[in-house]
Amino acid sequence: MSEFVTEEKKQKILEYEEAMASQLARRVLEKPVPPVWMIFIPVFFVFYAWKVKEYSNGLKSFANHYLLSRRLALDTAWESVQNDTHPEIARLIEKAEIMAPEAVPLYLGWITLLTDHYRNLLTSPGKTVEEMIRNYYRNKSSYMLFSNQLNTAENTFNAALLPKIEGDQQDIHFIAARMQRSLKDLCRQEVETVFS
């Protein structure tokens, strides 16, 4: 086990991911905006307040679902570092309950990249996640390359699941594209911030 690994580092990585998930949720989900006249009519303002609460709950729900696999990957990376073993990726696949069998190899590729990333951060020196990233990846281009690989793997996996999701496929594809663009923008911002 590396001398750098602490429970506090694991918690910081989780909090970092939670912050990213919240930012992504705010970019993907549209906040309701009331018409000006609605503010002056109490019964309609109550309706707006209800919509805002629904939006707030939607943000939390989106972020929690977005973080499911990330939490599992972080826990798996943590266990592998603690036990000085290879990450048990097969267990992650069992827990994922993937709807489409053809998506399993895509999930395997994505979750392996993610787990390795967390393992690398956990064993890298640094008191903040940004320091851990800088110490492991060393430069902006290296981290950007990793971020692009991770995004491509996640988007490919998500795309394989889209036809299996019930609902209006046009809406589903619109949201998926919005999520993909938002995640790409957030990752670029992250790279710039970490290596500024």
C-alpha positions as a Markdown table, in Angstrom:
| # | Residue | x | y | z |
|---|---|---|---|---|
| 1 | Met | 0.0 | 0.0 | 0.0 |
| 2 | Ser | 1.2 | 3.5 | -0.9 |
| 3 | Glu | 2.2 | 5.9 | 1.9 |
| 4 | Phe | 0.0 | 8.5 | 0.3 |
| 5 | Val | -3.3 | 6.7 | 0.6 |
| 6 | Thr | -5.6 | 7.9 | 3.3 |
| 7 | Glu | -9.4 | 7.7 | 4.0 |
| 8 | Glu | -9.4 | 11.5 | 3.7 |
| 9 | Lys | -8.0 | 11.3 | 0.1 |
| 10 | Lys | -10.8 | 9.0 | -0.8 |
| 11 | Gln | -13.4 | 11.4 | 0.7 |
| 12 | Lys | -11.8 | 14.3 | -1.2 |
| 13 | Ile | -12.0 | 12.5 | -4.5 |
| 14 | Leu | -15.7 | 11.6 | -3.8 |
| 15 | Glu | -16.5 | 15.3 | -2.9 |
| 16 | Tyr | -14.7 | 16.4 | -6.1 |
| 17 | Glu | -16.8 | 14.0 | -8.2 |
| 18 | Glu | -20.0 | 15.2 | -6.4 |
| 19 | Ala | -19.2 | 18.8 | -7.3 |
| 20 | Met | -18.7 | 17.8 | -10.9 |
| 21 | Ala | -22.0 | 15.9 | -10.9 |
| 22 | Ser | -23.8 | 18.9 | -9.5 |
| 23 | Gln | -22.3 | 21.2 | -12.2 |
| 24 | Leu | -23.3 | 18.7 | -14.9 |
| 25 | Ala | -26.8 | 18.5 | -13.6 |
| 26 | Arg | -27.2 | 22.2 | -13.6 |
| 27 | Arg | -26.1 | 22.3 | -17.2 |
| 28 | Val | -28.3 | 19.4 | -18.4 |
| 29 | Leu | -31.5 | 20.2 | -16.6 |
| 30 | Glu | -33.3 | 23.4 | -17.4 |
| 31 | Lys | -34.4 | 25.6 | -14.4 |
| 32 | Pro | -38.0 | 26.8 | -14.7 |
| 33 | Val | -38.3 | 30.5 | -15.4 |
| 34 | Pro | -41.6 | 32.1 | -14.6 |
| 35 | Pro | -43.2 | 34.7 | -16.8 |
| 36 | Val | -43.2 | 38.1 | -15.0 |
| 37 | Trp | -47.0 | 38.2 | -14.6 |
| 38 | Met | -46.8 | 34.9 | -12.6 |
| 39 | Ile | -45.0 | 36.6 | -9.8 |
| 40 | Phe | -47.9 | 38.9 | -9.1 |
| 41 | Ile | -50.6 | 36.1 | -8.9 |
| 42 | Pro | -50.1 | 34.1 | -5.7 |
| 43 | Val | -51.7 | 30.9 | -6.9 |
| 44 | Phe | -49.4 | 30.8 | -10.0 |
| 45 | Phe | -46.4 | 31.7 | -7.9 |
| 46 | Val | -47.1 | 28.7 | -5.7 |
| 47 | Phe | -47.1 | 26.6 | -8.9 |
| 48 | Tyr | -43.7 | 28.1 | -9.9 |
| 49 | Ala | -42.3 | 27.3 | -6.4 |
| 50 | Trp | -43.5 | 23.7 | -6.8 |
| 51 | Lys | -41.7 | 23.6 | -10.2 |
| 52 | Val | -38.5 | 24.9 | -8.6 |
| 53 | Lys | -38.7 | 22.3 | -5.9 |
| 54 | Glu | -39.2 | 19.7 | -8.5 |
| 55 | Tyr | -36.2 | 21.0 | -10.4 |
| 56 | Ser | -34.1 | 21.0 | -7.2 |
| 57 | Asn | -35.1 | 17.3 | -6.6 |
| 58 | Gly | -34.3 | 16.6 | -10.2 |
| 59 | Leu | -30.7 | 18.0 | -9.8 |
| 60 | Lys | -30.1 | 15.8 | -6.8 |
| 61 | Ser | -31.5 | 12.7 | -8.5 |
| 62 | Phe | -29.5 | 13.3 | -11.6 |
| 63 | Ala | -26.3 | 13.8 | -9.7 |
| 64 | Asn | -26.9 | 10.7 | -7.6 |
| 65 | His | -27.5 | 8.5 | -10.6 |
| 66 | Tyr | -24.5 | 10.0 | -12.4 |
| 67 | Leu | -22.4 | 9.1 | -9.4 |
| 68 | Leu | -23.5 | 5.5 | -9.0 |
| 69 | Ser | -20.8 | 3.9 | -11.1 |
| 70 | Arg | -18.2 | 6.4 | -10.0 |
| 71 | Arg | -18.8 | 5.6 | -6.3 |
| 72 | Leu | -18.5 | 1.9 | -7.1 |
| 73 | Ala | -15.3 | 2.5 | -9.1 |
| 74 | Leu | -13.8 | 4.6 | -6.3 |
| 75 | Asp | -14.7 | 2.0 | -3.7 |
| 76 | Thr | -13.1 | -0.7 | -5.8 |
| 77 | Ala | -10.0 | 1.3 | -6.4 |
| 78 | Trp | -9.8 | 2.0 | -2.6 |
| 79 | Glu | -10.1 | -1.7 | -1.8 |
| 80 | Ser | -7.5 | -2.7 | -4.3 |
| 81 | Val | -5.0 | -0.1 | -2.9 |
| 82 | Gln | -5.8 | -1.2 | 0.7 |
| 83 | Asn | -5.3 | -4.9 | -0.1 |
| 84 | Asp | -2.5 | -4.3 | -2.7 |
| 85 | Thr | -4.4 | -6.3 | -5.3 |
| 86 | His | -5.8 | -5.6 | -8.8 |
| 87 | Pro | -9.2 | -4.0 | -8.8 |
| 88 | Glu | -12.1 | -6.5 | -9.0 |
| 89 | Ile | -13.8 | -5.1 | -12.1 |
| 90 | Ala | -15.9 | -8.2 | -12.6 |
| 91 | Arg | -17.8 | -7.3 | -9.3 |
| 92 | Leu | -18.6 | -3.8 | -10.8 |
| 93 | Ile | -20.1 | -5.4 | -13.9 |
| 94 | Glu | -22.3 | -7.6 | -11.7 |
| 95 | Lys | -23.5 | -4.6 | -9.6 |
| 96 | Ala | -24.2 | -2.5 | -12.7 |
| 97 | Glu | -27.2 | -4.5 | -13.9 |
| 98 | Ile | -26.7 | -3.3 | -17.5 |
| 99 | Met | -29.8 | -3.5 | -19.6 |
| 100 | Ala | -28.1 | -4.4 | -22.9 |
| 101 | Pro | -25.7 | -7.4 | -23.1 |
| 102 | Glu | -23.9 | -5.7 | -26.0 |
| 103 | Ala | -23.1 | -2.8 | -23.7 |
| 104 | Val | -21.2 | -4.9 | -21.2 |
| 105 | Pro | -17.8 | -4.7 | -23.0 |
| 106 | Leu | -18.3 | -1.0 | -23.4 |
| 107 | Tyr | -19.0 | -0.6 | -19.7 |
| 108 | Leu | -16.0 | -2.8 | -18.9 |
| 109 | Gly | -13.7 | -0.4 | -20.9 |
| 110 | Trp | -15.2 | 2.7 | -19.3 |
| 111 | Ile | -15.3 | 1.5 | -15.7 |
| 112 | Thr | -11.7 | 0.1 | -16.0 |
| 113 | Leu | -10.4 | 3.5 | -17.1 |
| 114 | Leu | -12.3 | 5.2 | -14.2 |
| 115 | Thr | -11.1 | 2.7 | -11.6 |
| 116 | Asp | -7.5 | 3.0 | -12.7 |
| 117 | His | -7.8 | 6.8 | -12.6 |
| 118 | Tyr | -9.0 | 6.7 | -9.0 |
| 119 | Arg | -6.4 | 4.2 | -8.1 |
| 120 | Asn | -3.7 | 6.4 | -9.6 |
| 121 | Leu | -5.0 | 9.5 | -7.7 |
| 122 | Leu | -5.2 | 7.6 | -4.4 |
| 123 | Thr | -1.6 | 6.6 | -4.7 |
| 124 | Ser | -0.4 | 9.9 | -5.9 |
| 125 | Pro | 0.9 | 12.6 | -3.5 |
| 126 | Gly | -1.2 | 15.6 | -2.8 |
| 127 | Lys | -3.5 | 17.1 | -0.3 |
| 128 | Thr | -6.2 | 18.2 | -2.8 |
| 129 | Val | -7.6 | 16.4 | -5.8 |
| 130 | Glu | -6.0 | 19.0 | -8.1 |
| 131 | Glu | -2.6 | 18.3 | -6.6 |
| 132 | Met | -3.1 | 14.5 | -7.0 |
| 133 | Ile | -4.0 | 15.0 | -10.6 |
| 134 | Arg | -1.0 | 17.3 | -11.3 |
| 135 | Asn | 1.3 | 14.9 | -9.5 |
| 136 | Tyr | 0.1 | 11.8 | -11.4 |
| 137 | Tyr | -0.6 | 13.2 | -14.9 |
| 138 | Arg | 2.3 | 15.7 | -14.8 |
| 139 | Asn | 1.0 | 18.1 | -17.6 |
| 140 | Lys | -2.1 | 19.4 | -19.2 |
| 141 | Ser | -1.8 | 17.4 | -22.4 |
| 142 | Ser | -1.5 | 14.1 | -20.6 |
| 143 | Tyr | -4.5 | 14.8 | -18.4 |
| 144 | Met | -6.5 | 16.1 | -21.4 |
| 145 | Leu | -5.7 | 12.8 | -23.3 |
| 146 | Phe | -7.0 | 10.8 | -20.4 |
| 147 | Ser | -10.1 | 13.0 | -20.0 |
| 148 | Asn | -10.9 | 12.5 | -23.7 |
| 149 | Gln | -10.4 | 8.7 | -23.5 |
| 150 | Leu | -12.7 | 8.6 | -20.5 |
| 151 | Asn | -15.4 | 10.7 | -22.1 |
| 152 | Thr | -15.3 | 8.7 | -25.3 |
| 153 | Ala | -15.6 | 5.5 | -23.4 |
| 154 | Glu | -18.5 | 6.8 | -21.3 |
| 155 | Asn | -20.3 | 8.3 | -24.3 |
| 156 | Thr | -19.9 | 5.1 | -26.3 |
| 157 | Phe | -21.4 | 3.1 | -23.4 |
| 158 | Asn | -24.3 | 5.5 | -22.9 |
| 159 | Ala | -25.0 | 5.5 | -26.7 |
| 160 | Ala | -25.3 | 1.7 | -26.6 |
| 161 | Leu | -28.0 | 2.0 | -23.9 |
| 162 | Leu | -30.1 | 4.7 | -25.5 |
| 163 | Pro | -32.2 | 2.4 | -27.7 |
| 164 | Lys | -33.1 | 0.4 | -24.6 |
| 165 | Ile | -34.4 | 3.3 | -22.6 |
| 166 | Glu | -38.2 | 3.7 | -22.6 |
| 167 | Gly | -39.7 | 7.0 | -23.7 |
| 168 | Asp | -39.6 | 9.4 | -26.6 |
| 169 | Gln | -36.3 | 8.6 | -28.4 |
| 170 | Gln | -36.0 | 12.1 | -29.7 |
| 171 | Asp | -36.1 | 13.6 | -26.2 |
| 172 | Ile | -33.7 | 10.9 | -24.9 |
| 173 | His | -31.2 | 11.6 | -27.7 |
| 174 | Phe | -31.5 | 15.4 | -27.1 |
| 175 | Ile | -30.8 | 15.0 | -23.4 |
| 176 | Ala | -27.9 | 12.6 | -24.1 |
| 177 | Ala | -26.4 | 15.0 | -26.6 |
| 178 | Arg | -26.7 | 17.9 | -24.1 |
| 179 | Met | -25.1 | 15.8 | -21.4 |
| 180 | Gln | -22.3 | 14.8 | -23.7 |
| 181 | Arg | -21.6 | 18.4 | -24.7 |
| 182 | Ser | -21.8 | 19.6 | -21.1 |
| 183 | Leu | -19.5 | 16.9 | -19.8 |
| 184 | Lys | -17.0 | 17.7 | -22.5 |
| 185 | Asp | -17.1 | 21.4 | -21.6 |
| 186 | Leu | -16.7 | 20.7 | -17.9 |
| 187 | Cys | -13.7 | 18.4 | -18.5 |
| 188 | Arg | -12.0 | 21.1 | -20.6 |
| 189 | Gln | -12.6 | 23.6 | -17.8 |
| 190 | Glu | -11.3 | 21.2 | -15.3 |
| 191 | Val | -8.1 | 20.6 | -17.2 |
| 192 | Glu | -7.5 | 24.3 | -17.6 |
| 193 | Thr | -8.2 | 25.0 | -13.9 |
| 194 | Val | -6.0 | 22.1 | -12.6 |
| 195 | Phe | -3.1 | 23.1 | -14.8 |
| 196 | Ser | -3.4 | 26.9 | -14.7 |
